[in-house]
Amino acid sequence: MKKHIVCFGDSNTHGYCAEPADCADGGDRFNEDERWTCLLQKALGEDYLVLEEGLSGRTTVFPDPLHESMAGLDVIYSTLMSHEPVDLLIIMLGTNDTKERLGANAACIGIGMERLVMKAKTVPAWRGGVPRILVIAPPHIGEGLYRVPEGAAMGAGCPEKSRGLARQFAEVALRQGCAFLDAEGLAEFNTHDCMHLTRKGHSQLAGELSKLVPELIG
């Protein structure tokens, strides 16, 4: 059986494209030749199965009063069980947690990530009963967010909170025995809404993970 890698995230795992001109198909989702998950699959080869579990708007643990089923904590059990046996869980969340309406600062978002990781470790879906988790801190949300309508819905303070996530997530990973990757400066965000990966950013992230994943699970 192939090694199963579950990629659990938000719109940046789903492949949302904020600038249609950056997407080969001109739509609002990068295609299978552009998304980091698919690029990672190609780089790793036939011995691995990279499973996309990205949902636009997803948070670590916080329910969103405007959209249902957004808290990752509520679905991590069923997600992992549906893909058992799981060799590696990659979690890249936190961008949506910065929304003003959710009322969480960077420290609280870190607590949310730790709760999610702790829950994932208890799910009986791990190959050999050994949880292997990689936590990725997303690139920082840019101040240019507020130039677009989406910025108003995100609310105040998102860039500042976003800049604090890497430190919080690194501490969570250390406490929980997880691997950690800071994507700031490594994967490019666009200059339109300043919170989504460009096509180049997807390629950059896939390239880094294609080196890291075999080190984590062989």
ROMAR-620931 format. One line per 4 residues: number of its first residue (from 1); their letters; for each residue x, y, z of C-alpha. Coordinates in pm, 1 decimal, padded with zeros to 6 digits. Each point is the difference from the previous one (the first is absolute). Example, Ala and Ser with C-alpha at 12.3 -4.5 7.8 and 13.67 -1.06 7.14 Angstrom:
<nodes>
1 = as = 01230.0 -00450.0 00780.0 | 00137.0 00344.0 -00066.0
</nodes>
This chain:
<nodes>
1 = mkkh = 00000.0 00000.0 00000.0 | 00114.5 00353.6 -00072.9 | 00096.2 00241.6 00275.2 | -00296.6 00223.7 00074.6
5 = ivcf = 00061.1 00373.0 00050.6 | -00305.5 00199.8 00108.6 | 00024.3 00371.9 -00078.4 | -00244.0 00172.9 00234.6
9 = gdsn = -00045.4 00370.2 -00055.7 | -00200.2 00293.1 -00128.1 | -00024.4 00177.1 -00337.0 | 00376.6 -00014.5 -00044.0
13 = thgy = -00022.2 -00379.1 00007.1 | -00318.1 -00005.6 -00208.9 | 00182.9 00212.2 -00256.3 | -00200.5 00323.6 -00009.0
17 = caep = 00133.0 00245.6 -00259.4 | -00070.7 00363.8 00086.1 | 00131.9 00126.1 -00334.7 | -00149.7 -00192.5 -00294.6
21 = adca = 00283.3 00118.2 -00225.6 | 00239.1 -00203.0 00216.6 | -00193.9 -00320.3 -00059.1 | 00048.0 -00190.4 -00326.3
25 = dggd = -00372.7 -00067.2 -00027.5 | -00095.1 00357.2 00087.9 | -00227.2 -00114.5 00283.1 | 00000.1 00037.6 00374.5
29 = rfne = 00178.6 -00328.5 00074.6 | 00345.2 -00106.0 -00109.0 | -00009.1 -00320.3 -00202.3 | 00170.1 -00334.2 00056.1
33 = derw = 00320.6 00121.1 -00163.9 | 00016.6 00301.1 00234.8 | -00121.8 -00090.9 00350.5 | 00272.4 -00078.8 00253.0
37 = tcll = -00171.0 -00321.2 00102.4 | -00001.6 -00131.9 -00356.1 | 00354.2 00119.5 -00064.3 | 00109.8 -00177.2 00316.2
41 = qkal = -00162.6 -00319.9 -00123.1 | 00190.4 00023.2 -00328.8 | 00329.2 00066.9 00176.1 | -00036.8 -00284.8 00249.2
45 = gedy = -00108.0 -00258.9 -00254.5 | -00198.0 -00320.8 00003.1 | 00094.4 -00116.3 00349.2 | -00201.6 00285.0 00154.3
49 = lvle = -00364.5 00106.3 -00010.0 | -00052.1 00370.7 00070.6 | -00356.4 00062.5 00116.0 | -00150.9 00348.9 -00034.4
53 = egls = -00213.8 00111.6 00293.4 | -00015.5 00376.3 -00050.2 | -00309.5 00207.0 00077.0 | -00020.4 00373.7 -00059.8
57 = grtt = -00065.5 00177.6 00328.9 | 00109.6 -00285.9 00224.9 | 00135.5 00087.1 00346.4 | 00181.8 -00206.1 00260.2
61 = vfpd = -00278.2 -00020.3 00260.0 | -00212.7 00314.1 -00030.7 | -00359.8 -00019.3 -00127.6 | -00078.6 00277.4 -00247.7
65 = plhe = -00336.8 00169.8 00060.3 | -00031.8 00074.4 -00372.3 | 00088.6 -00341.8 -00144.9 | -00072.0 -00349.6 00126.3
69 = smag = 00245.5 -00288.2 00047.9 | 00316.9 00210.2 00004.5 | 00168.4 -00126.4 00319.2 | 00265.6 -00256.1 -00083.4
73 = ldvi = -00033.6 -00155.6 00343.9 | -00354.4 -00110.5 -00084.2 | 00103.1 -00204.0 -00303.0 | 00355.2 -00118.8 00062.9
77 = ystl = -00116.5 -00337.4 00132.7 | -00212.6 -00084.6 -00303.1 | 00260.1 00140.4 -00237.6 | 00281.2 -00215.5 00133.1
81 = mshe = -00215.6 -00310.1 00033.0 | -00115.4 00031.7 -00360.8 | 00362.4 -00017.2 -00116.4 | 00142.4 -00263.2 00235.8
85 = pvdl = 00268.1 -00113.2 00026.3 | 00152.5 00348.1 00025.9 | 00377.0 00038.2 -00013.5 | 00019.6 00378.4 00022.2
89 = liim = -00243.6 00282.1 00074.2 | 00096.8 00343.2 -00132.8 | -00193.3 00282.9 00166.3 | 00016.5 00347.9 -00151.9
93 = lgtn = -00257.7 00218.0 00173.3 | -00013.8 00330.9 00184.6 | -00074.4 00260.1 -00266.3 | -00376.1 -00012.6 00055.7
97 = dtke = 00042.0 -00013.1 00377.4 | 00121.4 00361.6 -00014.1 | -00345.2 00126.9 -00103.8 | -00115.3 00274.0 00233.4
101 = rlga = -00342.7 -00158.2 00051.8 | 00159.9 -00310.3 00154.4 | 00163.3 00205.0 00276.5 | 00325.6 -00197.9 00021.7
105 = naac = 00349.5 00144.8 00030.9 | 00314.3 -00185.5 -00110.7 | 00039.1 -00169.9 00337.5 | -00358.8 -00128.9 -00009.0
109 = igig = 00047.1 -00121.7 -00356.0 | 00305.6 -00188.4 00123.1 | -00213.5 -00165.0 00267.9 | -00248.3 -00091.1 -00272.5
113 = merl = 00273.3 -00163.0 -00204.6 | 00116.3 -00196.5 00301.5 | -00351.6 -00126.4 00070.3 | -00030.0 -00110.3 -00362.6
117 = vmka = 00334.6 -00179.0 00007.8 | -00082.2 -00171.9 00329.0 | -00332.2 -00120.8 -00138.5 | 00162.5 -00126.4 -00320.0
121 = ktvp = 00250.9 -00202.6 00199.6 | -00283.2 -00189.3 00173.8 | -00170.5 -00111.4 -00321.2 | 00059.2 -00374.5 -00061.2
125 = awrg = 00087.0 00049.9 -00365.2 | 00380.5 00009.5 00018.7 | 00203.8 -00267.6 -00172.1 | 00167.9 -00201.1 00272.0
129 = gvpr = -00173.0 00215.8 00261.2 | 00265.5 00272.7 -00038.6 | -00127.5 00355.7 -00060.8 | 00219.6 00204.2 -00232.8
133 = ilvi = -00105.9 00361.9 -00040.6 | 00152.5 00297.1 -00180.2 | -00128.7 00343.7 00102.1 | 00048.2 00276.7 -00256.2
137 = apph = -00026.6 00365.9 00096.2 | -00146.7 00177.5 -00304.1 | 00167.2 00305.4 -00151.7 | -00091.1 00329.6 00162.7
141 = igeg = -00313.0 00180.8 -00112.7 | 00103.6 00328.6 -00161.5 | -00129.3 00347.2 00079.0 | -00127.0 00015.1 -00358.7
145 = lyrv = -00287.4 -00220.8 00115.8 | -00196.6 00313.4 00074.5 | 00012.5 00121.1 -00359.9 | -00251.1 -00267.2 -00102.5
149 = pega = -00360.2 -00067.5 00113.9 | 00103.9 -00325.6 00166.0 | 00207.4 00203.9 00241.7 | -00305.8 00163.2 00151.8
153 = amga = -00152.1 -00339.8 00077.5 | 00322.4 -00125.1 00153.4 | -00004.4 00299.3 00234.9 | 00266.9 00190.6 00183.5
157 = gcpe = 00330.1 -00137.5 00126.5 | 00045.5 -00299.2 -00232.3 | 00352.5 00080.6 -00124.7 | 00127.0 00062.7 00352.0
161 = ksrg = -00146.9 -00323.7 00136.2 | 00126.3 -00191.7 -00301.6 | 00356.2 00111.7 00068.9 | -00021.9 -00154.4 00346.7
165 = larq = -00108.1 -00346.4 -00109.4 | 00336.9 -00153.3 -00088.0 | 00137.4 00043.7 00350.3 | -00315.2 -00142.8 00156.4
169 = faev = -00012.0 -00297.3 -00238.0 | 00368.8 -00075.5 00043.3 | -00052.3 -00024.9 00375.1 | -00301.7 -00226.2 -00051.3
173 = alrq = 00198.7 -00227.1 -00230.1 | 00282.2 -00023.4 00251.6 | -00234.8 -00088.5 00287.3 | -00195.3 -00252.3 -00204.4
177 = gcaf = 00293.4 -00167.8 -00173.0 | -00102.0 00118.3 -00347.1 | 00205.5 00122.6 -00290.9 | -00028.9 00371.2 -00080.3
181 = ldae = 00042.9 00213.7 -00310.3 | -00029.4 00379.0 -00024.1 | -00121.4 00086.4 -00351.6 | 00070.9 00373.8 00036.3
185 = glae = 00260.8 00098.5 -00257.8 | -00017.3 -00348.2 -00145.9 | -00335.5 00001.7 -00181.8 | -00120.2 00313.7 -00177.3
189 = fnth = -00332.3 00168.7 00079.9 | -00166.0 00210.5 -00270.8 | -00014.5 00379.8 00010.2 | -00374.9 00010.5 -00072.4
193 = dcmh = -00157.7 -00115.0 00327.1 | 00336.7 -00072.5 00165.9 | -00116.0 -00324.7 00162.5 | 00002.2 -00265.5 -00272.6
197 = ltrk = 00281.7 -00185.0 -00168.8 | 00096.0 00087.4 -00354.2 | 00067.2 -00268.7 -00256.9 | 00367.6 00052.3 00077.1
201 = ghsq = -00075.5 -00029.4 00372.7 | -00165.4 -00336.9 -00052.5 | 00305.6 -00120.8 -00189.9 | 00235.6 00133.5 00267.0
205 = lage = -00190.0 -00172.5 00280.9 | -00018.3 -00328.6 -00188.8 | 00371.7 00014.9 -00066.3 | 00082.1 00044.7 00366.9
209 = lskl = -00239.4 -00273.9 00110.0 | 00131.0 -00241.9 -00260.4 | 00331.9 00009.9 00185.4 | -00146.5 00000.6 00351.5
213 = vpel = -00266.3 -00270.4 -00023.9 | 00236.8 -00289.9 -00079.8 | 00209.8 00104.2 00300.0 | -00308.3 -00026.1 00220.7
217 = ig = -00143.2 -00330.3 -00118.5 | 00267.3 -00151.8 -00224.0
</nodes>
